[in-house]
C-alpha cells in the first residue's frame, strides 16, 4: 500500500520543499509555502511519469535547426474576430489556452458561444464541473445557440475526462473549471496547489499528444491574478483574461501570454441578452463624450496589441479637505501619477501638493503604457485651471523625469487613427510627427513639458 507523503509547495511558483519555511528560495516570495499531501511508493513513479512532458509517446529525434519545417500551423476561426485577434489569429491545434476572470465576467458564456458554433464543423466536447448539464443547456437556450452538435460531460475526475475524450476524439475541449478538477493520485482537496498543477499537467499533455485544442477556465484572486500555482501559466500556451465590472455592459479580453501571437492584444465585447457580442470599433464606444467641452477631459491614443485605440481620460483637481491630499487613479498606475505630478511641479511650475487629484480612464479600460503621460498631465492642468480643452484635440506622449517629451511606438499610426475619427489637432512628441502633412489634421510637435503647456495655453 502506498504511504502518505507530506510535501510543502509554494503557491506562487510551485517549488517543492521537504519542510516548511517562511520564504520561497525559488521566487523569493514570503508566506506562500503551504502543506500538501500526496502519495509515495509504487504509484509515485508512475505519477511522475504521467506528468506533463510535452509531446510524449515516442522518442524525440534530434534535428538541426535548419531542418525544422517552417510551415505555419493551420488555424481554426472561433467565429468572433475579436476572440481570434486576442488568440493571435485563431485556434492552433494542440494548444492549451487558459481563460481567467472574475465571477460573472462571462467566461463560460463566451466559451459556450464559441464552442456551440464550432461544433457544427469540428467535434467538440464541453466538460463542466461547476454547473449541471441542465444549467448549461438552459443558458444555451436562453442565448439562442445551436446545441445539436455539442457533446456535454459533467465530471470532475481528470481520469474519467480523459477516458471520454479518448473515446469521443474531440478537436476542441473545454474544461470548466480547472480549480474543481482532481486526480486520484493526489490526496489533496480539489483546488489545492498540487491538484491544480497535476490536473493541468494531465490535460495539457493529452492535448499535446492528440492535437486537441484545450480551453481551461480558471478563477482569479482578489488582486486579479490567476488562482493556483504560478507554474500553471508556464504549462499552457496562451493565457487570456476577461475583465469587466458587473455594472458595466462591456467586457475586455486581454492576452497575457501567447506562444502563437502578440501579447497584450485586446478584444472588446458587449454583454447583451443574447450573450457577448464583439465590438469591432472600440474607439467609438469609449469616445461617447458630452456635447459641451468640460474641464479635465481629453482624448488620448493608446496602443493595444496590434491596433490603436482612442479613449477619454478625465481628471479632477480640488482643494484637499483633510491634512493629506489624495491621489486616486482608476485605470492607471497610481505610482506613475504621483511621479508625473512631481514632474509637473518641477518642470511645469504648477503646485498641486495641496490639491486632491482624481484621474479616471472612461469605459473601464486599463492603460499600461507610458504614452498616456502627456494626456494625463494635460487633463490635470485643464481641471486645475478650470479651462476646457478643445474636443477635436488628441494627445499622446511619454514624459521623462527631466521634463522631456519622449516618442512612443507607432506614433504615426496613432495620428492616422485619430484623423479617421474626426480629430483635427494632435499634440504629440516631435519625433512622432509625420513627415508629410495629413489632410485635415494639424500636428503640434513638442519636445519639452514647458512647450506642451504653452501650446495648451494657445489652444
DRENDO-1510 file (C-alpha; in Angstrom, 1 decimal, always signed):
<recs>
REC; n; res; u; v; w
REC; 1; UNK; +0.0; +0.0; +0.0 .
REC; 2; UNK; +1.3; +3.4; -0.9 .
REC; 3; UNK; +2.4; +5.6; +2.0 .
REC; 4; UNK; +1.1; +9.1; +2.6 .
REC; 5; UNK; +3.7; +11.7; +1.9 .
REC; 6; UNK; +3.7; +15.3; +3.1 .
REC; 7; UNK; +5.3; +18.0; +1.0 .
REC; 8; UNK; +5.4; +21.8; +1.1 .
REC; 9; UNK; +4.7; +23.6; -2.1 .
REC; 10; UNK; +5.0; +27.3; -2.9 .
REC; 11; UNK; +1.6; +28.6; -4.2 .
REC; 12; UNK; +3.4; +31.2; -6.4 .
REC; 13; UNK; +5.9; +29.2; -8.4 .
REC; 14; UNK; +5.2; +25.5; -7.4 .
REC; 15; UNK; +8.6; +24.8; -5.9 .
REC; 16; UNK; +8.7; +21.7; -3.6 .
REC; 17; UNK; +10.3; +21.6; -0.1 .
REC; 18; UNK; +10.8; +18.8; +2.4 .
REC; 19; UNK; +9.9; +21.1; +5.3 .
REC; 20; UNK; +8.1; +24.4; +5.9 .
REC; 21; UNK; +10.0; +27.7; +5.7 .
REC; 22; UNK; +8.9; +31.3; +5.6 .
REC; 23; UNK; +10.4; +32.4; +2.3 .
REC; 24; UNK; +10.5; +30.5; -1.0 .
REC; 25; UNK; +14.1; +30.4; -2.2 .
REC; 26; UNK; +12.9; +30.0; -5.8 .
REC; 27; UNK; +10.7; +33.1; -6.3 .
REC; 28; UNK; +11.7; +35.0; -3.1 .
REC; 29; UNK; +8.0; +35.2; -2.0 .
REC; 30; UNK; +7.1; +35.2; +1.7 .
REC; 31; UNK; +4.5; +33.1; +3.4 .
REC; 32; UNK; +3.5; +31.3; +0.2 .
REC; 33; UNK; +4.6; +27.8; +1.2 .
REC; 34; UNK; +1.7; +25.5; +2.2 .
REC; 35; UNK; +1.4; +21.9; +3.2 .
REC; 36; UNK; +0.1; +19.3; +0.6 .
REC; 37; UNK; -0.4; +15.6; +0.9 .
REC; 38; UNK; +0.2; +13.1; -1.8 .
REC; 39; UNK; +1.3; +9.5; -2.2 .
REC; 40; UNK; +4.6; +7.8; -2.5 .
REC; 41; UNK; +5.8; +4.2; -3.1 .
REC; 42; UNK; +4.8; +2.1; -6.1 .
REC; 43; UNK; +2.4; +4.7; -7.6 .
REC; 44; UNK; +4.8; +7.6; -7.2 .
REC; 45; UNK; +7.0; +6.6; -10.0 .
REC; 46; UNK; +4.0; +6.2; -12.3 .
REC; 47; UNK; +2.6; +9.5; -11.2 .
REC; 48; UNK; +5.8; +11.3; -12.1 .
REC; 49; UNK; +6.0; +9.5; -15.4 .
REC; 50; UNK; +2.5; +10.7; -16.3 .
REC; 51; UNK; +3.0; +14.3; -15.7 .
REC; 52; UNK; +3.4; +16.9; -18.4 .
REC; 53; UNK; +6.3; +16.1; -20.6 .
REC; 54; UNK; +5.4; +17.9; -23.8 .
REC; 55; UNK; +4.9; +15.7; -26.8 .
REC; 56; UNK; +5.3; +12.2; -25.5 .
REC; 57; UNK; +4.6; +8.7; -26.8 .
REC; 58; UNK; +7.8; +8.3; -28.9 .
REC; 59; UNK; +11.4; +9.0; -28.5 .
REC; 60; UNK; +12.4; +12.5; -29.5 .
REC; 61; UNK; +14.6; +13.0; -32.5 .
REC; 62; UNK; +17.5; +15.4; -32.6 .
REC; 63; UNK; +17.3; +17.7; -35.6 .
REC; 64; UNK; +19.3; +20.6; -37.0 .
REC; 65; UNK; +17.5; +23.9; -36.6 .
REC; 66; UNK; +17.8; +24.4; -40.4 .
REC; 67; UNK; +15.9; +21.1; -41.0 .
REC; 68; UNK; +12.8; +22.3; -38.9 .
REC; 69; UNK; +9.8; +22.8; -41.0 .
REC; 70; UNK; +8.7; +26.5; -41.2 .
REC; 71; UNK; +5.2; +25.8; -42.4 .
REC; 72; UNK; +2.6; +27.7; -40.5 .
REC; 73; UNK; +0.2; +25.7; -38.4 .
REC; 74; UNK; -3.3; +26.0; -39.7 .
REC; 75; UNK; -5.7; +28.0; -37.5 .
REC; 76; UNK; -9.4; +27.5; -36.8 .
REC; 77; UNK; -11.6; +30.5; -36.6 .
REC; 78; UNK; -13.8; +30.8; -33.5 .
REC; 79; UNK; -16.4; +32.8; -35.4 .
REC; 80; UNK; -15.6; +36.0; -33.5 .
REC; 81; UNK; -13.0; +38.4; -34.9 .
REC; 82; UNK; -12.2; +39.9; -31.5 .
REC; 83; UNK; -11.7; +36.5; -30.0 .
REC; 84; UNK; -9.4; +35.4; -32.9 .
REC; 85; UNK; -7.5; +38.7; -32.6 .
REC; 86; UNK; -6.6; +38.0; -28.9 .
REC; 87; UNK; -5.6; +34.4; -29.8 .
REC; 88; UNK; -3.3; +35.6; -32.5 .
REC; 89; UNK; -5.5; +34.9; -35.5 .
REC; 90; UNK; -7.4; +31.8; -34.5 .
REC; 91; UNK; -7.1; +28.4; -32.7 .
REC; 92; UNK; -4.0; +26.3; -33.1 .
REC; 93; UNK; -4.2; +22.5; -32.9 .
REC; 94; UNK; -2.6; +21.1; -29.8 .
REC; 95; UNK; -2.7; +24.4; -27.9 .
REC; 96; UNK; -3.7; +24.8; -24.3 .
REC; 97; UNK; -5.5; +28.0; -23.5 .
REC; 98; UNK; -6.2; +29.3; -20.0 .
REC; 99; UNK; -9.1; +31.8; -19.6 .
REC; 100; UNK; -9.4; +33.6; -16.3 .
REC; 101; UNK; -11.7; +36.2; -15.0 .
REC; 102; UNK; -13.8; +37.3; -12.0 .
REC; 103; UNK; -17.1; +35.5; -11.3 .
REC; 104; UNK; -19.8; +36.8; -13.6 .
REC; 105; UNK; -17.4; +38.3; -16.1 .
REC; 106; UNK; -18.7; +35.9; -18.8 .
REC; 107; UNK; -16.0; +33.3; -19.2 .
REC; 108; UNK; -18.4; +30.3; -19.5 .
REC; 109; UNK; -20.8; +32.3; -21.7 .
REC; 110; UNK; -18.0; +33.3; -24.2 .
REC; 111; UNK; -16.6; +29.8; -24.5 .
REC; 112; UNK; -20.1; +28.3; -24.8 .
REC; 113; UNK; -20.9; +30.6; -27.7 .
REC; 114; UNK; -17.7; +29.8; -29.5 .
REC; 115; UNK; -17.8; +26.1; -28.9 .
REC; 116; UNK; -21.5; +25.8; -30.0 .
REC; 117; UNK; -20.7; +27.4; -33.3 .
REC; 118; UNK; -17.5; +25.4; -33.8 .
REC; 119; UNK; -19.3; +22.1; -33.0 .
REC; 120; UNK; -21.1; +22.3; -36.3 .
REC; 121; UNK; -17.8; +21.9; -38.2 .
REC; 122; UNK; -15.4; +20.1; -35.8 .
REC; 123; UNK; -16.1; +17.6; -33.0 .
REC; 124; UNK; -16.3; +19.5; -29.6 .
REC; 125; UNK; -16.6; +18.4; -26.0 .
REC; 126; UNK; -17.7; +20.7; -23.2 .
REC; 127; UNK; -16.7; +19.4; -19.7 .
REC; 128; UNK; -18.5; +21.2; -16.8 .
REC; 129; UNK; -17.5; +20.6; -13.3 .
REC; 130; UNK; -19.2; +23.6; -11.6 .
REC; 131; UNK; -22.6; +23.5; -13.2 .
REC; 132; UNK; -25.0; +20.8; -14.1 .
REC; 133; UNK; -25.8; +19.8; -17.7 .
REC; 134; UNK; -29.3; +21.3; -17.2 .
REC; 135; UNK; -27.9; +24.7; -16.2 .
REC; 136; UNK; -25.6; +24.8; -19.2 .
REC; 137; UNK; -28.5; +23.8; -21.5 .
REC; 138; UNK; -30.7; +26.5; -20.1 .
REC; 139; UNK; -28.1; +29.1; -20.7 .
REC; 140; UNK; -27.5; +27.9; -24.3 .
REC; 141; UNK; -31.3; +28.0; -25.0 .
REC; 142; UNK; -31.6; +31.5; -23.5 .
REC; 143; UNK; -28.8; +32.7; -25.8 .
REC; 144; UNK; -30.3; +31.0; -28.8 .
REC; 145; UNK; -27.2; +28.9; -29.6 .
REC; 146; UNK; -27.1; +25.8; -31.8 .
REC; 147; UNK; -26.8; +22.8; -29.4 .
REC; 148; UNK; -27.4; +19.8; -31.6 .
REC; 149; UNK; -23.7; +19.1; -32.3 .
REC; 150; UNK; -22.1; +19.9; -29.0 .
REC; 151; UNK; -21.2; +16.9; -26.7 .
REC; 152; UNK; -21.5; +17.6; -23.0 .
REC; 153; UNK; -20.0; +15.9; -19.9 .
REC; 154; UNK; -20.5; +16.7; -16.2 .
REC; 155; UNK; -17.4; +15.4; -14.4 .
REC; 156; UNK; -14.6; +16.5; -12.1 .
REC; 157; UNK; -12.3; +13.4; -12.3 .
REC; 158; UNK; -9.4; +14.0; -14.8 .
REC; 159; UNK; -9.1; +10.3; -15.4 .
REC; 160; UNK; -12.7; +10.0; -16.4 .
REC; 161; UNK; -12.5; +13.1; -18.6 .
REC; 162; UNK; -9.5; +11.6; -20.4 .
REC; 163; UNK; -11.3; +8.3; -21.0 .
REC; 164; UNK; -14.3; +10.1; -22.5 .
REC; 165; UNK; -12.0; +12.3; -24.6 .
REC; 166; UNK; -10.1; +9.3; -26.0 .
REC; 167; UNK; -13.4; +7.7; -27.0 .
REC; 168; UNK; -15.0; +10.8; -28.5 .
REC; 169; UNK; -11.8; +12.2; -30.0 .
REC; 170; UNK; -12.8; +15.9; -29.9 .
REC; 171; UNK; -10.7; +18.5; -31.7 .
REC; 172; UNK; -11.8; +21.2; -29.2 .
REC; 173; UNK; -12.4; +20.5; -25.5 .
REC; 174; UNK; -13.4; +23.0; -22.8 .
REC; 175; UNK; -12.8; +22.2; -19.1 .
REC; 176; UNK; -14.8; +24.5; -16.8 .
REC; 177; UNK; -13.1; +24.9; -14.4 .
REC; 178; UNK; -9.6; +23.7; -13.6 .
REC; 179; UNK; -10.0; +24.5; -9.9 .
REC; 180; UNK; -12.7; +21.8; -9.4 .
REC; 181; UNK; -10.8; +19.0; -11.3 .
REC; 182; UNK; -8.9; +16.4; -9.3 .
REC; 183; UNK; -6.6; +13.4; -10.0 .
REC; 184; UNK; -6.9; +10.2; -7.9 .
REC; 185; UNK; -3.1; +10.0; -7.3 .
REC; 186; UNK; -3.1; +13.1; -5.1 .
REC; 187; UNK; -4.9; +13.1; -1.8 .
REC; 188; UNK; -5.2; +16.9; -1.6 .
REC; 189; UNK; -8.6; +18.6; -1.9 .
REC; 190; UNK; -9.7; +19.9; -5.3 .
REC; 191; UNK; -8.5; +23.5; -5.8 .
REC; 192; UNK; -5.2; +22.9; -3.9 .
REC; 193; UNK; -1.9; +23.7; -5.4 .
REC; 194; UNK; -1.0; +20.1; -6.1 .
REC; 195; UNK; -4.4; +19.2; -7.6 .
REC; 196; UNK; -4.5; +22.2; -9.9 .
REC; 197; UNK; -0.9; +21.6; -11.0 .
REC; 198; UNK; -1.4; +17.8; -11.7 .
REC; 199; UNK; -4.8; +18.2; -13.3 .
REC; 200; UNK; -3.5; +20.9; -15.7 .
REC; 201; UNK; -0.4; +18.7; -16.4 .
REC; 202; UNK; -2.5; +15.7; -17.4 .
REC; 203; UNK; -4.9; +17.7; -19.6 .
REC; 204; UNK; -2.2; +19.7; -21.3 .
REC; 205; UNK; -0.2; +16.5; -22.0 .
REC; 206; UNK; -3.3; +14.9; -23.5 .
REC; 207; UNK; -3.9; +18.0; -25.7 .
REC; 208; UNK; -0.3; +17.9; -27.0 .
REC; 209; UNK; -0.3; +14.2; -27.8 .
REC; 210; UNK; -3.7; +14.2; -29.6 .
REC; 211; UNK; -3.6; +17.7; -31.2 .
REC; 212; UNK; -6.7; +18.7; -29.3 .
REC; 213; UNK; -7.4; +22.4; -28.7 .
REC; 214; UNK; -7.9; +22.7; -24.9 .
REC; 215; UNK; -9.6; +25.5; -23.1 .
REC; 216; UNK; -9.1; +25.7; -19.3 .
REC; 217; UNK; -11.3; +28.1; -17.3 .
REC; 218; UNK; -9.6; +29.5; -14.2 .
REC; 219; UNK; -10.6; +31.7; -11.3 .
REC; 220; UNK; -8.8; +34.8; -10.2 .
REC; 221; UNK; -7.8; +36.1; -6.8 .
REC; 222; UNK; -8.8; +39.4; -5.2 .
REC; 223; UNK; -5.9; +41.3; -6.9 .
REC; 224; UNK; -6.9; +39.9; -10.4 .
REC; 225; UNK; -4.2; +37.3; -10.8 .
REC; 226; UNK; -5.0; +33.7; -11.7 .
REC; 227; UNK; -5.6; +31.5; -8.7 .
REC; 228; UNK; -3.4; +28.4; -8.3 .
REC; 229; UNK; +0.3; +27.8; -8.7 .
REC; 230; UNK; +2.4; +30.1; -11.0 .
REC; 231; UNK; +3.6; +27.0; -12.8 .
REC; 232; UNK; +0.1; +26.7; -14.3 .
REC; 233; UNK; +0.8; +29.7; -16.6 .
REC; 234; UNK; +4.1; +28.1; -17.7 .
REC; 235; UNK; +2.4; +24.9; -18.8 .
REC; 236; UNK; -0.2; +26.4; -21.1 .
REC; 237; UNK; +0.4; +28.1; -24.5 .
REC; 238; UNK; -1.9; +31.0; -24.2 .
REC; 239; UNK; -3.3; +32.9; -21.1 .
REC; 240; UNK; -6.2; +35.3; -21.6 .
REC; 241; UNK; -8.1; +37.4; -19.0 .
REC; 242; UNK; -11.7; +38.5; -19.3 .
REC; 243; UNK; -12.2; +41.8; -17.4 .
REC; 244; UNK; -15.3; +43.9; -16.7 .
REC; 245; UNK; -17.3; +45.0; -13.7 .
REC; 246; UNK; -20.8; +43.8; -13.0 .
REC; 247; UNK; -22.2; +47.3; -13.5 .
REC; 248; UNK; -20.7; +47.7; -17.0 .
REC; 249; UNK; -22.1; +46.2; -20.2 .
REC; 250; UNK; -18.6; +46.0; -21.8 .
REC; 251; UNK; -16.0; +43.3; -21.3 .
REC; 252; UNK; -12.4; +43.4; -22.4 .
REC; 253; UNK; -10.5; +40.2; -23.3 .
REC; 254; UNK; -6.7; +40.7; -22.9 .
REC; 255; UNK; -3.9; +38.4; -23.9 .
REC; 256; UNK; -1.3; +38.0; -21.2 .
REC; 257; UNK; +0.7; +35.2; -22.7 .
REC; 258; UNK; +0.6; +33.8; -26.2 .
REC; 259; UNK; +3.0; +31.5; -27.9 .
REC; 260; UNK; +1.2; +31.9; -31.2 .
REC; 261; UNK; +0.6; +35.6; -31.4 .
REC; 262; UNK; +1.2; +39.0; -29.9 .
REC; 263; UNK; +0.7; +39.6; -26.2 .
REC; 264; UNK; -1.4; +42.4; -24.7 .
REC; 265; UNK; -3.8; +42.1; -27.5 .
REC; 266; UNK; -7.2; +43.5; -26.6 .
REC; 267; UNK; -10.7; +42.4; -27.6 .
REC; 268; UNK; -13.8; +44.2; -26.6 .
REC; 269; UNK; -17.3; +42.6; -26.1 .
REC; 270; UNK; -20.7; +43.9; -25.1 .
REC; 271; UNK; -22.8; +41.9; -22.7 .
REC; 272; UNK; -26.3; +41.6; -24.1 .
REC; 273; UNK; -29.3; +39.4; -23.5 .
REC; 274; UNK; -28.1; +37.2; -26.4 .
REC; 275; UNK; -24.6; +36.8; -24.8 .
REC; 276; UNK; -21.3; +38.5; -25.6 .
REC; 277; UNK; -21.3; +40.4; -28.8 .
REC; 278; UNK; -18.0; +41.6; -30.3 .
REC; 279; UNK; -17.3; +45.3; -30.6 .
REC; 280; UNK; -15.4; +45.8; -33.9 .
REC; 281; UNK; -14.8; +49.6; -33.3 .
REC; 282; UNK; -13.9; +50.0; -29.6 .
REC; 283; UNK; -12.9; +53.7; -30.1 .
REC; 284; UNK; -16.4; +54.6; -30.9 .
REC; 285; UNK; -17.8; +53.3; -27.6 .
REC; 286; UNK; -15.0; +54.8; -25.5 .
REC; 287; UNK; -15.5; +58.3; -27.1 .
REC; 288; UNK; -19.1; +58.8; -26.2 .
REC; 289; UNK; -18.5; +62.3; -24.9 .
REC; 290; UNK; -20.9; +65.1; -24.0 .
REC; 291; UNK; -21.9; +67.8; -26.4 .
REC; 292; UNK; -20.1; +70.6; -24.4 .
REC; 293; UNK; -16.4; +70.5; -23.6 .
REC; 294; UNK; -15.7; +70.1; -19.9 .
REC; 295; UNK; -12.5; +70.9; -18.0 .
REC; 296; UNK; -10.3; +68.0; -17.1 .
REC; 297; UNK; -11.3; +65.9; -20.1 .
REC; 298; UNK; -9.0; +64.9; -23.0 .
REC; 299; UNK; -8.7; +62.1; -25.6 .
REC; 300; UNK; -5.6; +60.1; -25.9 .
REC; 301; UNK; -4.4; +57.3; -28.2 .
REC; 302; UNK; -3.2; +54.1; -26.7 .
REC; 303; UNK; -1.7; +51.1; -28.4 .
REC; 304; UNK; -3.4; +47.7; -27.6 .
REC; 305; UNK; -1.6; +44.8; -29.1 .
REC; 306; UNK; -1.6; +45.5; -32.9 .
REC; 307; UNK; -4.1; +48.4; -33.2 .
REC; 308; UNK; -4.5; +51.9; -31.8 .
REC; 309; UNK; -7.5; +52.8; -29.6 .
REC; 310; UNK; -8.9; +56.2; -28.7 .
REC; 311; UNK; -10.0; +56.6; -25.1 .
REC; 312; UNK; -11.0; +59.5; -22.9 .
REC; 313; UNK; -9.2; +60.4; -19.7 .
REC; 314; UNK; -10.7; +62.6; -17.1 .
REC; 315; UNK; -9.1; +64.4; -14.2 .
REC; 316; UNK; -10.5; +66.3; -11.2 .
REC; 317; UNK; -8.3; +68.6; -9.1 .
REC; 318; UNK; -9.8; +70.0; -6.0 .
REC; 319; UNK; -8.7; +71.6; -2.7 .
REC; 320; UNK; -7.7; +68.9; -0.2 .
REC; 321; UNK; -10.2; +68.7; +2.6 .
REC; 322; UNK; -8.0; +66.8; +5.0 .
REC; 323; UNK; -4.4; +67.2; +6.0 .
REC; 324; UNK; -3.1; +64.9; +3.4 .
REC; 325; UNK; -4.0; +65.3; -0.3 .
REC; 326; UNK; -5.4; +62.2; -2.0 .
REC; 327; UNK; -4.1; +60.7; -5.2 .
REC; 328; UNK; -6.6; +58.3; -6.8 .
REC; 329; UNK; -6.1; +56.7; -10.2 .
REC; 330; UNK; -8.6; +54.3; -11.9 .
REC; 331; UNK; -7.3; +52.6; -14.9 .
REC; 332; UNK; -3.8; +54.0; -14.5 .
REC; 333; UNK; -0.8; +53.3; -12.3 .
REC; 334; UNK; -1.1; +55.3; -9.1 .
REC; 335; UNK; +2.6; +55.4; -8.5 .
REC; 336; UNK; +3.1; +56.9; -12.0 .
REC; 337; UNK; +0.5; +59.5; -11.3 .
REC; 338; UNK; +2.5; +60.7; -8.2 .
REC; 339; UNK; +5.7; +60.8; -10.3 .
REC; 340; UNK; +4.1; +62.8; -13.0 .
REC; 341; UNK; +2.7; +65.3; -10.5 .
REC; 342; UNK; +6.3; +65.8; -9.2 .
REC; 343; UNK; +7.5; +66.4; -12.8 .
REC; 344; UNK; +4.6; +68.9; -13.4 .
REC; 345; UNK; +5.7; +70.8; -10.3 .
REC; 346; UNK; +9.4; +70.8; -11.1 .
REC; 347; UNK; +9.4; +71.4; -14.8 .
REC; 348; UNK; +5.9; +72.9; -15.3 .
REC; 349; UNK; +5.8; +75.3; -12.4 .
REC; 350; UNK; +2.4; +74.0; -11.2 .
REC; 351; UNK; +2.0; +73.5; -7.5 .
REC; 352; UNK; -0.7; +70.8; -6.7 .
REC; 353; UNK; +0.7; +69.4; -3.4 .
REC; 354; UNK; -2.3; +70.9; -1.5 .
REC; 355; UNK; -4.9; +69.5; -4.0 .
REC; 356; UNK; -6.7; +66.2; -4.3 .
REC; 357; UNK; -6.1; +64.7; -7.7 .
REC; 358; UNK; -8.5; +62.1; -9.1 .
REC; 359; UNK; -8.0; +60.6; -12.6 .
REC; 360; UNK; -10.1; +58.0; -14.4 .
REC; 361; UNK; -10.0; +56.3; -17.8 .
REC; 362; UNK; -13.5; +56.2; -19.2 .
REC; 363; UNK; -15.0; +52.9; -20.1 .
REC; 364; UNK; -13.1; +50.8; -17.6 .
REC; 365; UNK; -10.1; +50.4; -19.8 .
REC; 366; UNK; -6.8; +49.8; -18.1 .
REC; 367; UNK; -3.8; +51.7; -19.6 .
REC; 368; UNK; -0.5; +50.1; -19.0 .
REC; 369; UNK; +1.8; +52.0; -21.4 .
REC; 370; UNK; +3.6; +55.3; -20.9 .
REC; 371; UNK; +2.0; +57.1; -23.9 .
REC; 372; UNK; -0.7; +58.4; -21.6 .
REC; 373; UNK; +1.6; +60.6; -19.6 .
REC; 374; UNK; +1.2; +63.8; -21.6 .
REC; 375; UNK; -2.6; +63.4; -21.9 .
REC; 376; UNK; -2.8; +62.8; -18.2 .
REC; 377; UNK; -0.9; +66.0; -17.3 .
REC; 378; UNK; -3.0; +67.9; -19.9 .
REC; 379; UNK; -6.2; +66.7; -18.2 .
REC; 380; UNK; -4.8; +67.7; -14.7 .
REC; 381; UNK; -3.8; +71.2; -15.9 .
REC; 382; UNK; -7.2; +71.7; -17.6 .
REC; 383; UNK; -9.0; +70.8; -14.4 .
REC; 384; UNK; -6.7; +72.8; -12.2 .
REC; 385; UNK; -7.2; +75.9; -14.3 .
REC; 386; UNK; -10.9; +75.2; -14.9 .
REC; 387; UNK; -10.4; +75.6; -18.6 .
REC; 388; UNK; -11.8; +73.1; -21.1 .
REC; 389; UNK; -9.6; +71.7; -23.9 .
REC; 390; UNK; -10.9; +71.6; -27.5 .
REC; 391; UNK; -12.9; +68.5; -28.3 .
REC; 392; UNK; -11.1; +68.0; -31.6 .
REC; 393; UNK; -7.7; +67.6; -29.8 .
REC; 394; UNK; -5.9; +64.3; -29.2 .
REC; 395; UNK; -2.8; +64.0; -27.1 .
REC; 396; UNK; -0.2; +61.3; -26.5 .
REC; 397; UNK; +3.5; +61.1; -25.5 .
REC; 398; UNK; +5.7; +59.9; -22.7 .
REC; 399; UNK; +7.0; +62.4; -20.1 .
REC; 400; UNK; +10.5; +61.9; -18.7 .
REC; 401; UNK; +11.7; +62.9; -15.2 .
REC; 402; UNK; +13.7; +65.8; -16.7 .
REC; 403; UNK; +10.6; +67.2; -18.4 .
REC; 404; UNK; +11.4; +66.0; -21.9 .
REC; 405; UNK; +8.6; +64.6; -24.1 .
REC; 406; UNK; +9.7; +61.2; -25.4 .
REC; 407; UNK; +8.4; +59.4; -28.5 .
REC; 408; UNK; +6.2; +56.4; -28.3 .
REC; 409; UNK; +5.9; +53.3; -30.7 .
REC; 410; UNK; +3.7; +53.5; -33.7 .
REC; 411; UNK; +3.2; +57.3; -33.4 .
REC; 412; UNK; +2.1; +58.0; -36.9 .
REC; 413; UNK; -0.4; +55.1; -36.9 .
REC; 414; UNK; -2.0; +56.7; -33.8 .
REC; 415; UNK; -2.3; +60.1; -35.6 .
REC; 416; UNK; -4.0; +58.4; -38.6 .
REC; 417; UNK; -6.4; +56.6; -36.3 .
REC; 418; UNK; -7.3; +60.0; -34.7 .
REC; 419; UNK; -7.8; +61.6; -38.1 .
REC; 420; UNK; -10.2; +58.8; -39.1 .
REC; 421; UNK; -12.4; +59.6; -36.1 .
REC; 422; UNK; -12.7; +63.3; -36.9 .
REC; 423; UNK; -9.9; +64.9; -34.8 .
REC; 424; UNK; -8.3; +67.9; -36.4 .
REC; 425; UNK; -5.5; +68.7; -33.9 .
REC; 426; UNK; -2.9; +66.5; -32.3 .
REC; 427; UNK; -0.3; +67.3; -29.6 .
REC; 428; UNK; +2.5; +64.7; -30.0 .
REC; 429; UNK; +6.2; +64.3; -29.4 .
REC; 430; UNK; +8.3; +65.9; -32.1 .
REC; 431; UNK; +9.9; +62.5; -33.1 .
REC; 432; UNK; +6.4; +61.1; -33.8 .
REC; 433; UNK; +5.3; +63.9; -36.1 .
REC; 434; UNK; +4.7; +62.7; -39.6 .
REC; 435; UNK; +7.0; +63.9; -42.4 .
REC; 436; UNK; +4.1; +64.5; -44.7 .
REC; 437; UNK; +1.1; +66.6; -43.7 .
REC; 438; UNK; -2.1; +64.7; -43.0 .
REC; 439; UNK; -5.2; +66.2; -44.7 .
REC; 440; UNK; -7.5; +67.8; -42.1 .
REC; 441; UNK; -5.0; +67.2; -39.2 .
REC; 442; UNK; -2.8; +69.9; -37.6 .
REC; 443; UNK; +0.0; +68.2; -35.7 .
REC; 444; UNK; +1.7; +70.2; -32.9 .
REC; 445; UNK; +5.1; +68.7; -32.1 .
REC; 446; UNK; +6.7; +69.3; -28.7 .
REC; 447; UNK; +10.0; +68.3; -27.1 .
REC; 448; UNK; +9.6; +69.6; -23.5 .
REC; 449; UNK; +6.8; +69.7; -21.0 .
REC; 450; UNK; +7.0; +73.5; -20.8 .
REC; 451; UNK; +6.5; +73.7; -24.6 .
REC; 452; UNK; +3.4; +71.4; -24.3 .
REC; 453; UNK; +1.9; +73.6; -21.5 .
REC; 454; UNK; +2.5; +76.7; -23.7 .
REC; 455; UNK; +0.8; +75.0; -26.6 .
REC; 456; UNK; -2.2; +74.2; -24.5 .
REC; 457; UNK; -2.5; +77.8; -23.4 .
REC; 458; UNK; -2.7; +78.9; -27.1 .
REC; 459; UNK; -5.4; +76.4; -28.0 .
</recs>
